[in-house]
Amino acid sequence: MSRALDDIPVAAARSGRGRRARRAPRRGPLVAAPLTTALNGAVLLVTGAFVFMIVRLPWLGDLGVHAATIERLRHDLTDPGNPMVDSPTQSPYYSPWTVFLALLAKVTGLGTFDVLRVAAAIGFVLLLSGVWHFVRTLTPNPGAPPLAVLCLLFLWGRELMVWSGFLGFTSLSLNISYPSTFATGLGFHFLALLAKALHRPTQGWTRHIALGLMWAVMTLSHQFSGVVFTFGALGVLASVRTRPSGALWLRLGAGLATGLLVLAVWPYYSFFGLFGVGGLESIHRDLYSRSLLRFTLLPVGVLALALRLRRNRRDPLVIWFLLGLLTVGAGALLDKWSLGRAEPAMVIPAQLAAAICAVEGGKRLFRAVFSTVLAVALVVGCWAQKDALGFVLREDALPDTVTEGAVNARTSYEWVTPYTSYGDVFMTGEWTAQKVPAYGGYTVIPGYPDFFLPDERQRRADTERYFARTTPREERLAILRKYHVTWVLQWRDEGGLSGKDPALRFVKKGPNAQFLYRVVG
């Protein structure tokens, strides 16, 4: 395409089809080819780092629950039960994306972690191509897409944000195999295709229904990303300069109805039931702390958004940003901390605006100054996230401050699998409970907050009671019987039954100095 999509209505107005001709916004010259090549080279370098991330697959955060989800689905696709504990409950982790990955595992025979590497590769390609696709609907400048990728990864702050759906380099290093990466990549493609559909109103019903299906798959796969890109879609819709025809509204309505229908009939969990789930606020409160340190570099993008607003009061990125800002602000005012998960709806449009402004914004002098400021900000942001290299490089090639995180990210519990069977129940601490279900076992305590698990609080209390040093032996045995525990996995000084207790039989000492005991008698 020789022009950005948002110029198409301007051309129509000039040809007399609009009621009033509007002056097209002045754009700067295209970025010089050498600079575009350099930007593409930087993205290629970053891509190489992520290839190593995919191979190493760092194990921090929520990797365990996603691996466990695939394990349950590949074992029983129609009734997988809870992914972490032995309970017949629903789980929002059972999404179209994880069902696809489980089918892939069944068909190919690949192990769970190999399937997650495939998921990471697909998600990363989808993310890169989605950013390229959407940015090209905003500008024809070839330098904008690679610069947008760099801004999404590094235009953050001095303190890291590591949450699924947040696209910082460190966060994505850990989340690259998560459904949030797939959903985010799909979200960018969704926005690009929606923009094209609005500017090409002759497209048929099939394309609009497909948009509805994309929106539903994205939202089911990662609900928070679904909210973020729904705001983006509202920005794209509001930015249309010519009033859509009645036929176009009907097709868009059909797509929306299709998406809502898929959300309503999804069999693995009640999507609309999520709105009544409690317990989300406490775990998200941290999103509202240290914001100045986490978004130190974002004012560069906010300035670019202000310039876009001055040029076009219905700019899609500005509207997207404002919707995110209002939502996050409402969370702060109402103590609804879970609304902080809409922060990417503020961050992403600001980062994209900064990239576009650097390659085509304003006069030559302003563009040079802004590009210099952005370049410095990206270098600062890159340095702030240098510790992520600990997920790729050898420990002896890293400073001590990075090595500890790198070692923890590679802790595996594959060593228990020769002795255990699928569905065995483990009594262990919360940190270990994040990992054991990835190998087919269940744990008494869920390794992650589970709002669909009715007895979660009791399970946590019983686990704490089992490992408490003052708990009588008979009470500990009663807890093991209550949950049909087959194995105890603990450190020597963690508490619980002694390794010499007749109810336990020592089986193996793991590489991380944990002891595996079989429950007998």
Secondary structure as GFF3:
##gff-version 3
##sequence-region A 1 521
A	DSSP	three_ten_helix	5	7	.	.	.	ID=ss1
A	DSSP	alpha_helix	8	14	.	.	.	ID=ss2
A	DSSP	alpha_helix	33	56	.	.	.	ID=ss3
A	DSSP	alpha_helix	63	75	.	.	.	ID=ss4
A	DSSP	alpha_helix	96	108	.	.	.	ID=ss5
A	DSSP	alpha_helix	112	138	.	.	.	ID=ss6
A	DSSP	alpha_helix	144	154	.	.	.	ID=ss7
A	DSSP	alpha_helix	169	175	.	.	.	ID=ss8
A	DSSP	alpha_helix	179	199	.	.	.	ID=ss9
A	DSSP	alpha_helix	205	221	.	.	.	ID=ss10
A	DSSP	alpha_helix	223	238	.	.	.	ID=ss11
A	DSSP	alpha_helix	246	265	.	.	.	ID=ss12
A	DSSP	three_ten_helix	272	276	.	.	.	ID=ss13
A	DSSP	alpha_helix	280	284	.	.	.	ID=ss14
A	DSSP	three_ten_helix	285	288	.	.	.	ID=ss15
A	DSSP	alpha_helix	291	294	.	.	.	ID=ss16
A	DSSP	alpha_helix	299	311	.	.	.	ID=ss17
A	DSSP	alpha_helix	316	334	.	.	.	ID=ss18
A	DSSP	three_ten_helix	337	342	.	.	.	ID=ss19
A	DSSP	alpha_helix	344	360	.	.	.	ID=ss20
A	DSSP	alpha_helix	364	384	.	.	.	ID=ss21
A	DSSP	three_ten_helix	386	391	.	.	.	ID=ss22
A	DSSP	three_ten_helix	395	397	.	.	.	ID=ss23
A	DSSP	alpha_helix	400	408	.	.	.	ID=ss24
A	DSSP	three_ten_helix	414	416	.	.	.	ID=ss25
A	DSSP	beta_strand	425	427	.	.	.	ID=ss26
A	DSSP	alpha_helix	430	433	.	.	.	ID=ss27
A	DSSP	three_ten_helix	436	439	.	.	.	ID=ss28
A	DSSP	beta_strand	442	443	.	.	.	ID=ss29
A	DSSP	alpha_helix	456	467	.	.	.	ID=ss30
A	DSSP	alpha_helix	473	482	.	.	.	ID=ss31
A	DSSP	beta_strand	487	491	.	.	.	ID=ss32
A	DSSP	beta_strand	504	509	.	.	.	ID=ss33
A	DSSP	beta_strand	514	519	.	.	.	ID=ss34
###
